Amino acid sequence: MSATTPAQHSDQPGRIMSGEMAEQPAVLRRILDEGAPRIREIAERIAARNPRFVLLTARGTSDNAALYAKYLIEVLLGKPCGLTSMSTTTAYGAEQDLTDVLVITVSQSGGSPDLVASTEAAREAGAITLAVTNNPDSPLAAVSEFHIDVLAGPENALPATKTYTAELLALYLFVEGLRGGDGAAAKVLPELAQQILDRKDEVKQLAGRYRFAERMVITSRGYGYPTAKEAALKLMETSYIPALSYSGADLLHGPLAMVDNISPVIAIVTDGKGGQALQPVLERLRGRGADLVVIGPQAEVDRASAGFALPTDGVAEEVQPILEILPLQLLAYEVTIARGQDPDAPRALAKVTETR
């Protein structure tokens, strides 16, 4: 079941979402200054138990954060990692042997019954359970052995913005802690995030390309793929534009056929191995005459129809998604405003969605 309480429109459309996007540099700084020691402590305690592999559980925006964590765990830790299907437990009653498995459940509110039930079942099946939420008093936190508070503060706009980037940073610091790292690569993020958010007028100009769009395609590879999925979700839930997200590899396996010279395509080009792997896809898109917009390094933006250059020079590839999503959050906001809609209150949605 989904919660159906209607959202309340603010007196100025988009005021709440805009304010919460602006808080993100401060939230990132708070996690680094206040949250990091606790995250490191939890990571050390879990690492001492040497989990044999990792399972991630989430819905919606948090599911995209979990996918980011999957890349971190597989690339940085070299551990097998998967995304769970909660219905196998909540609907089918499947029983699994999760002895010595780390189960991480990511949720902004920590209140959805299926997340709570699947975490309870995992713990009963022998798993080490960790909840990553923005609510330490949530039911999910209560049933989990360990809990990380992402310290984002109250989020009232329906589209999740600051909780998403907070989840990404908390998960990065946790994985770093598992491998004995210090998370130093994240220290540059608050300042760079502020620089990006200060360029909102650039995004407003970019939004003019999509005011009347009937469909959009968003693609990336590697660490950028979760960003593509989250950007598509933000655009759909705020502006109602059907936005299709694909791994660049999957895009070439069929969906490329729908791209033509009037199809808007956004490519998130991570500065690193993911961006290198995306190059053949970008060549094919240019070859089809696609309206290609790039979010990434300046050199990649210069080769596209338009774009937004990210300050990623010298920034570790694994933390770039925390910056990549910021102009895309702004884009979803600006497109929605341009279409005469209120991004604070998407139709038919509620802040806490309860599924079973």
C-alpha positions as CSV (number, residue, x, y, z in Angstrom):
1,M,0.0,0.0,0.0
2,S,1.1,3.6,-0.6
3,A,0.5,6.5,1.7
4,T,-1.9,8.9,0.0
5,T,-1.9,11.9,2.2
6,P,-1.8,14.9,-0.2
7,A,1.2,17.2,-0.1
8,Q,0.6,20.8,1.0
9,H,1.6,23.5,-1.6
10,S,3.9,26.2,-0.3
11,D,3.0,29.8,-0.7
12,Q,5.8,30.1,-3.3
13,P,6.1,27.1,-5.6
14,G,9.4,25.3,-5.1
15,R,10.4,27.3,-2.0
16,I,10.9,24.3,0.2
17,M,12.8,22.2,-2.3
18,S,15.0,25.1,-3.2
19,G,15.9,25.7,0.4
20,E,16.7,22.1,1.1
21,M,18.9,21.9,-2.0
22,A,20.8,24.9,-0.7
23,E,21.4,23.2,2.7
24,Q,23.5,20.4,1.1
25,P,27.0,21.9,1.6
26,A,26.2,22.4,5.3
27,V,24.8,18.8,5.6
28,L,27.9,17.4,4.0
29,R,30.1,19.4,6.3
30,R,28.1,18.2,9.3
31,I,28.5,14.6,8.4
32,L,32.3,15.0,8.0
33,D,32.6,16.9,11.2
34,E,30.1,15.2,13.5
35,G,29.0,12.0,11.9
36,A,32.3,10.6,10.6
37,P,33.7,9.3,14.0
38,R,30.5,7.4,14.7
39,I,30.4,5.9,11.2
40,R,34.0,4.9,11.5
41,E,33.3,3.2,14.9
42,I,30.4,1.2,13.4
43,A,32.5,0.2,10.4
44,E,35.3,-1.1,12.5
45,R,32.9,-3.2,14.6
46,I,31.4,-4.7,11.6
47,A,34.7,-5.2,9.8
48,A,35.9,-7.2,12.8
49,R,33.1,-9.7,12.2
50,N,34.3,-10.2,8.6
51,P,31.0,-10.4,6.7
52,R,31.3,-12.8,3.7
53,F,29.2,-10.7,1.4
54,V,26.8,-7.7,1.5
55,L,23.1,-7.3,0.6
56,L,21.5,-3.8,0.2
57,T,17.8,-3.1,0.7
58,A,16.0,0.2,-0.2
59,R,13.2,1.8,-2.2
60,G,13.0,4.9,-4.3
61,T,15.7,7.5,-4.0
62,S,17.4,5.4,-1.3
63,D,17.5,2.6,-3.7
64,N,19.8,4.7,-5.9
65,A,22.0,5.5,-2.9
66,A,22.1,1.7,-2.3
67,L,23.2,1.1,-5.9
68,Y,26.0,3.6,-5.3
69,A,27.1,1.7,-2.2
70,K,27.1,-1.5,-4.3
71,Y,29.7,0.0,-6.6
72,L,31.8,1.1,-3.6
73,I,31.6,-2.3,-2.0
74,E,32.5,-4.3,-5.1
75,V,35.2,-1.9,-6.4
76,L,36.8,-0.8,-3.1
77,L,36.3,-3.8,-1.0
78,G,36.2,-6.6,-3.6
79,K,33.2,-8.2,-1.8
80,P,30.2,-9.7,-3.6
81,C,27.2,-7.4,-3.2
82,G,23.6,-7.6,-4.3
83,L,20.4,-5.6,-4.1
84,T,17.6,-7.5,-2.4
85,S,14.0,-8.2,-3.6
86,M,12.0,-7.6,-0.5
87,S,8.9,-9.3,-1.7
88,T,10.7,-12.7,-1.6
89,T,10.5,-12.2,2.2
90,T,7.4,-10.0,2.7
91,A,5.1,-11.6,0.1
92,Y,6.5,-15.1,-0.5
93,G,7.8,-15.8,3.0
94,A,11.1,-17.1,1.7
95,E,13.6,-18.1,4.4
96,Q,17.3,-17.6,3.7
97,D,20.5,-18.5,5.5
98,L,22.2,-15.1,6.0
99,T,24.8,-16.1,8.6
100,D,27.7,-13.7,8.5
101,V,26.1,-11.6,5.8
102,L,26.0,-7.8,6.1
103,V,22.5,-6.5,5.3
104,I,22.4,-2.7,4.9
105,T,18.9,-1.1,4.7
106,V,18.9,2.5,3.4
107,S,15.8,4.6,4.0
108,Q,15.2,8.3,4.6
109,S,12.4,7.9,7.0
110,G,13.0,4.3,8.2
111,G,9.2,3.8,8.4
112,S,8.1,1.6,5.5
113,P,6.7,-1.7,6.7
114,D,8.5,-3.8,4.1
115,L,11.9,-2.4,5.0
116,V,11.3,-3.1,8.6
117,A,9.9,-6.6,8.1
118,S,12.7,-7.6,5.7
119,T,15.3,-6.3,8.1
120,E,13.8,-8.2,11.0
121,A,13.7,-11.3,8.9
122,A,17.4,-10.8,7.9
123,R,18.4,-10.4,11.5
124,E,16.5,-13.6,12.5
125,A,18.3,-15.4,9.6
126,G,21.7,-14.6,11.1
127,A,22.6,-11.4,9.3
128,I,24.5,-8.4,10.6
129,T,22.0,-5.6,10.1
130,L,22.8,-1.9,9.5
131,A,20.2,0.8,9.0
132,V,21.2,4.0,7.3
133,T,18.4,6.6,7.9
134,N,17.7,10.2,8.6
135,N,15.6,9.2,11.6
136,P,17.4,7.5,14.6
137,D,14.0,7.0,16.3
138,S,12.5,5.1,13.3
139,P,11.1,1.6,13.4
140,L,13.9,0.5,11.0
141,A,16.6,1.8,13.4
142,A,14.9,0.0,16.3
143,V,15.0,-3.4,14.6
144,S,18.6,-3.1,13.2
145,E,21.7,-4.1,15.2
146,F,23.6,-1.0,14.0
147,H,22.3,2.4,12.8
148,I,23.9,5.3,11.0
149,D,22.2,8.7,11.2
150,V,22.8,10.7,8.0
151,L,22.2,14.0,9.9
152,A,20.4,15.7,7.1
153,G,17.8,17.4,9.3
154,P,14.1,17.6,8.6
155,E,13.3,17.3,4.9
156,N,9.8,18.6,4.0
157,A,9.8,18.8,0.2
158,L,8.5,15.6,-1.3
159,P,11.5,15.2,-3.7
160,A,14.4,14.0,-1.6
161,T,17.5,16.1,-2.2
162,K,19.7,16.6,0.9
163,T,18.9,13.2,2.3
164,Y,20.2,11.6,-1.0
165,T,23.6,13.3,-0.9
166,A,23.8,12.7,2.8
167,E,23.1,9.0,2.3
168,L,25.8,8.9,-0.4
169,L,28.4,10.5,1.8
170,A,27.5,8.4,4.9
171,L,27.7,5.2,2.8
172,Y,31.1,6.3,1.3
173,L,32.5,6.9,4.8
174,F,31.2,3.6,6.0
175,V,32.8,1.6,3.2
176,E,36.0,3.6,3.7
177,G,35.8,2.6,7.4
178,L,35.4,-1.1,6.5
179,R,38.6,-1.0,4.6
180,G,40.5,1.1,7.1
181,G,40.5,4.2,5.0
182,D,40.2,7.8,6.4
183,G,37.7,9.1,3.9
184,A,40.0,12.0,3.0
185,A,38.7,12.2,-0.6
186,A,35.4,13.5,0.8
187,K,36.9,16.6,2.5
188,V,36.6,18.7,-0.7
189,L,32.9,18.0,-1.2
190,P,31.2,20.8,0.9
191,E,33.2,23.6,-0.8
192,L,32.7,22.1,-4.3
193,A,29.0,21.5,-3.7
194,Q,28.6,25.2,-2.8
195,Q,30.4,26.2,-6.0
196,I,28.0,24.1,-8.1
197,L,24.8,25.3,-6.3
198,D,26.0,28.9,-6.8
199,R,25.8,28.4,-10.6
200,K,22.0,27.8,-10.6
201,D,21.6,30.5,-13.3
202,E,23.5,28.2,-15.7
203,V,21.1,25.4,-14.9
204,K,18.1,27.7,-15.4
205,Q,19.3,28.4,-18.9
206,L,19.8,24.7,-19.6
207,A,16.2,24.0,-18.3
208,G,14.9,25.9,-21.3
209,R,15.8,23.0,-23.5
210,Y,13.4,20.7,-21.7
211,R,10.4,22.8,-20.9
212,F,8.4,21.1,-23.6
213,A,10.2,17.8,-23.7
214,E,7.9,14.7,-24.1
215,R,10.6,12.2,-23.1
216,M,14.2,12.2,-21.9
217,V,17.0,9.6,-21.8
218,I,19.7,9.7,-19.1
219,T,22.7,7.6,-19.3
220,S,26.1,6.9,-17.6
221,R,28.4,4.1,-16.5
222,G,30.1,3.0,-13.4
223,Y,29.8,5.3,-10.4
224,G,27.7,7.7,-12.5
225,Y,24.9,5.1,-13.2
226,P,23.2,5.6,-9.8
227,T,23.2,9.4,-10.6
228,A,21.4,8.7,-13.9
229,K,18.7,6.7,-12.1
230,E,18.3,9.4,-9.4
231,A,18.2,12.2,-12.0
232,A,15.5,10.4,-13.9
233,L,13.5,9.8,-10.7
234,K,13.7,13.5,-9.8
235,L,12.6,14.7,-13.2
236,M,9.6,12.3,-13.3
237,E,8.4,13.0,-9.8
238,T,8.6,16.8,-10.2
239,S,8.0,17.7,-13.8
240,Y,6.2,14.4,-14.9
241,I,8.4,14.1,-17.9
242,P,9.0,10.4,-18.7
243,A,12.7,10.1,-18.1
244,L,14.4,6.8,-19.0
245,S,17.7,5.9,-17.3
246,Y,20.1,3.4,-18.7
247,S,23.6,2.2,-18.2
248,G,25.5,3.2,-21.3
249,A,26.1,-0.5,-22.0
250,D,22.4,-1.3,-21.8
251,L,21.6,1.7,-24.0
252,L,23.5,0.1,-26.8
253,H,21.7,-3.2,-26.4
254,G,18.5,-2.0,-28.1
255,P,17.1,1.3,-26.5
256,L,19.6,3.3,-28.7
257,A,17.1,2.8,-31.5
258,M,14.6,5.2,-30.0
259,V,17.2,8.1,-30.0
260,D,17.0,10.5,-32.8
261,N,17.9,14.1,-33.6
262,I,15.1,15.5,-31.4
263,S,15.5,13.2,-28.5
264,P,17.1,14.9,-25.5
265,V,19.8,12.8,-23.9
266,I,21.7,13.7,-20.7
267,A,25.0,11.9,-20.2
268,I,26.7,11.9,-16.8
269,V,30.4,11.5,-17.6
270,T,32.3,10.7,-14.5
271,D,35.9,11.8,-14.6
272,G,37.6,8.4,-14.4
273,K,37.2,4.9,-15.6
274,G,33.4,5.2,-15.8
275,G,33.7,8.1,-18.1
276,Q,36.2,6.3,-20.2
277,A,33.8,3.3,-20.5
278,L,31.1,5.7,-21.6
279,Q,33.0,7.1,-24.6
280,P,31.7,4.5,-27.2
281,V,28.2,5.4,-26.1
282,L,28.8,9.1,-26.5
283,E,30.2,8.5,-30.0
284,R,27.1,6.6,-31.0
285,L,24.8,9.3,-29.6
286,R,26.7,12.0,-31.5
287,G,26.5,9.8,-34.6
288,R,22.7,9.7,-34.3
289,G,22.5,13.5,-34.0
290,A,21.1,13.3,-30.5
291,D,20.5,16.5,-28.5
292,L,23.3,15.5,-26.1
293,V,23.8,17.4,-22.9
294,V,26.8,16.4,-20.7
295,I,27.2,16.7,-17.0
296,G,30.9,16.2,-16.4
297,P,34.4,17.6,-17.1
298,Q,34.7,20.7,-19.3
299,A,36.4,18.8,-22.1
300,E,33.4,16.5,-22.4
301,V,30.9,19.4,-22.2
302,D,32.7,21.2,-25.1
303,R,32.0,18.2,-27.3
304,A,28.3,18.1,-26.6
305,S,25.3,20.2,-27.6
306,A,25.3,21.8,-24.2
307,G,26.1,20.8,-20.6
308,F,27.3,21.7,-17.1
309,A,31.0,21.5,-16.3
310,L,31.7,19.9,-13.0
311,P,34.8,20.9,-10.9
312,T,36.1,17.3,-10.7
313,D,39.8,17.8,-11.4
314,G,41.7,15.9,-8.8
315,V,38.4,14.6,-7.1
316,A,38.4,10.9,-6.5
317,E,36.0,9.1,-8.9
318,E,34.1,7.3,-6.1
319,V,32.9,10.6,-4.5
320,Q,32.0,12.4,-7.7
321,P,28.4,11.2,-7.7
322,I,27.8,13.5,-4.6
323,L,28.6,16.4,-6.9
324,E,27.1,15.0,-10.1
325,I,23.5,14.9,-8.8
326,L,23.5,18.6,-7.7
327,P,23.0,20.3,-11.1
328,L,20.5,17.6,-12.0
329,Q,18.4,18.3,-8.9
330,L,18.5,22.0,-9.9
331,L,17.5,21.0,-13.4
332,A,14.5,19.0,-12.2
333,Y,13.5,22.0,-10.1
334,E,13.9,24.6,-12.9
335,V,12.1,22.5,-15.5
336,T,9.2,22.0,-13.2
337,I,8.9,25.7,-12.4
338,A,9.2,26.5,-16.1
339,R,6.2,24.1,-16.8
340,G,4.1,26.0,-14.2
341,Q,4.1,23.2,-11.6
342,D,5.1,23.1,-7.9
343,P,8.1,20.8,-7.2
344,D,7.4,20.9,-3.5
345,A,4.2,19.0,-4.0
346,P,4.1,16.4,-6.8
347,R,0.7,15.1,-7.5
348,A,-0.3,11.7,-5.9
349,L,2.8,11.4,-3.8
350,A,3.4,11.5,0.0
351,K,6.6,12.0,1.9
352,V,6.6,8.6,3.5
353,T,5.6,5.8,1.1
354,E,4.5,2.7,2.9
355,T,4.9,-0.5,1.0
356,R,4.4,-4.1,2.1
